[in-house]
Amino acid sequence: MKKIINDPLKFVDETIEGILYAYGERLKSLDGDKRIILKNTSTKENKVGIVTAGGSGHLPVFLGYVGDGMLDGCAVGNVFASPSSSKMASMIQACDHGAGVLCLYGNYGGDNLNFEMAVEEADFNDIKTEQIRVRDDVASSPKESAEKRRGVAGMVYAFKIAGAAADNMMDLKGVKEVTEKALSNIRTMGVALTPCIVPEVGKPTFKIAEDEMEIGMGIHGEPGIEVGKIRTADEIVDTMLDKLLGDIDLTEGDEISVMVNGLGATPLEELLICYRRIHQVLSKQGVSIYMPHVGEFATSMEMSGFSITLFKLDNELKELLRQPGSTPFYTNENK
Amino acid sequence: MEYFQVSDLKGVLSSIKDIMFDKKDYLVELDAQNGDGDLGISMSNGFSKTLEILKDNEEDDLGKFMLLVSKNFNEEAPSTLGTLLSMFFMGMAKELKGKTKANADEFTVAMEKGLNNIMSKGGAEPGEKTIIDSLYPGIEELKKGVKENKPVLELFQSATEKAQEGMLDTKNMKSVHGRAAYYGDKSIGIQDGGATVGMYIFKGITEYINILNE
């Protein structure tokens, strides 16, 4: 293992120490608990709180989206492991500004169970909550069992939409509905070229041969749809778009946002080569692209590879996407 | 005993803890047949550490106390069954909130709310070889006994018997949840560890009431 770390056991805490030193004006921990990160800027009274939680190792997901016009708080777990329900419960309580809290998170076993427990506690304390599980990864389960799909990069768009809706002082029900509408129009698919190493494990959790890639691999190394020989960027993009467009209806005149997301070790140049192809294919179909996001939004340590997210827009979603959103790790101002 | 108060909940927890310690190796053995073998350890740890943290706690609201039990148990028994039991305690907490004492009827309703929580959050039904298979018949028996105005000790004695029958029935069931589900038909013939723990909860309550009555 070759990593720039100190003690593998302190990987997460030292990362968060760095974040709080660098961005302490905009982020804070809850009562000194480094595993609960909250927005440190002013928040309107009676705004719906938007929170998430999940394992570490995916920056900027999850805590990187805590900030203005996005999330109010995030509970942080160990690498690839859910935080405990009691941390989530404390976070929910801290993010209730009087109008309830939307828990918006990826569909993974540990996170699901712990959030279930946490919202029970919130309910005991008379805090209103709603939950949405993000299930955008088309490769993780076929369309017939879409409820089993995992949440990946598409959750970033969901954070943006929910945060903007809450900023517009929509009520909890309204924020939930518009976020669900957004998610029903969001699909993601990824491809991995090399594995990642969890610091505490110290070696790659799976193997991909030098000349191969795995299409559809999850952001923790969950098996994908097929392992194949590495191909050109255009061929890889075409394969991925094929699957994505088979899952979401796009017709001429539609407007979408596209996210090309690097998994951690893929250069921006390569991501742009892929974006180029996506633009060409979609414009040939008469589909126009609004506010493309190209860069690293949801990573998996030093995994190389990328994912494509398609987000079909209507006027309401387009406005919410455009509305200012700014965190130490994300801004839509430059998109 | 007419009412359950927080002191009684502490007594019940202590009694359950004693059983979990006594049966620790047996639970490990049961779980090792189709799980990961940590059941006896997580249960004895969970109950003893939760009790240790809360034994001097001065909260007298039954609901708020059960919330603390739920939270601490979840931290101290990190396993699927630990989380399911935390949900059971949470369901009881919400029902008992605002009460400093609960009669057998109210306590039964609280246990039923706890069971409903496990079923809805865990997504399991009776007959699927889980903790539900002992809790469900036990609670049904409680509901019946409450209607007949049975004395508290008798009430929980008969519920424990039903819970035990339910526990033994799991030998004939096929696992559909958790790691045990991978064993499919091979799980038939093995008694479910979760259902065994559920029976011990009834046994713990009964033993506590029995000691009080002596």
Interface residues (C-beta under 8 A of the other chain):
Chain A: S84 S85 S86 A89 L113 N114 E116 M117 E120 E121 D123 F124
Chain B: G63 L67 S70 K71 N74 E75 P78 T80 T83 S86 M87 M90 G91 A93 K94 K97 N117 K121
